Amino acid sequence: MEEYKIKSIEEGIKVAKEITGSIATITSAIEDGANGVNGAAERTQSLVMDMEKINGQMEENEGIAVLL
């Protein structure tokens, strides 16, 4: 990696602002990714709960069918 030398205060401020913007973009991307993972986990948990309800209802229906 080449060494970069800042030639003026203005250039230093510009570079610092660019770095800050880049960090903000990376932070936003990471946050969006984390939110996506969290959402998927929540939907998976909801699916598991729905499957448990369906299983319980199937067992209840089986019990009723045996009585008929």
ZAMARGU-4260 file (C-alpha; in steps of 0.2 Angstrom, whole numbers, plus 5000, padded with zeros to 4 digits):
<rodrens>
0) 5000/5000/5000 | 5007/5017/4995 | 5010/5030/5008 | 4998/5045/5006 | 5004/5063/5011
5) 4991/5076/5014 | 4997/5092/5007 | 4985/5105/5016 | 4973/5107/5030 | 4959/5108/5017
10) 4964/5092/5009 | 4965/5084/5026 | 4948/5089/5031 | 4941/5083/5014 | 4950/5066/5017
15) 4943/5065/5034 | 4925/5068/5028 | 4927/5055/5015 | 4933/5042/5028 | 4918/5047/5039
20) 4906/5045/5025 | 4913/5028/5020 | 4912/5022/5039 | 4894/5028/5039 | 4890/5018/5024
25) 4898/5003/5030 | 4889/5005/5047 | 4873/5006/5038 | 4876/4991/5028 | 4880/4981/5043
30) 4865/4987/5052 | 4854/4983/5038 | 4861/4965/5037 | 4859/4963/5056 | 4841/4968/5054
35) 4838/4956/5040 | 4845/4942/5050 | 4835/4947/5065 | 4819/4947/5055 | 4822/4930/5048
40) 4825/4923/5065 | 4808/4931/5071 | 4799/4923/5056 | 4807/4906/5059 | 4801/4907/5077
45) 4784/4911/5071 | 4784/4897/5059 | 4789/4885/5072 | 4775/4891/5084 | 4762/4889/5070
50) 4769/4871/5066 | 4767/4867/5084 | 4749/4873/5084 | 4745/4863/5068 | 4753/4847/5076
55) 4742/4849/5091 | 4726/4852/5081 | 4731/4836/5071 | 4732/4826/5087 | 4715/4832/5093
60) 4707/4828/5076 | 4715/4811/5077 | 4708/4808/5094 | 4691/4813/5088 | 4692/4802/5072
65) 4696/4787/5084 | 4680/4790/5093 | 4669/4791/5078
</rodrens>
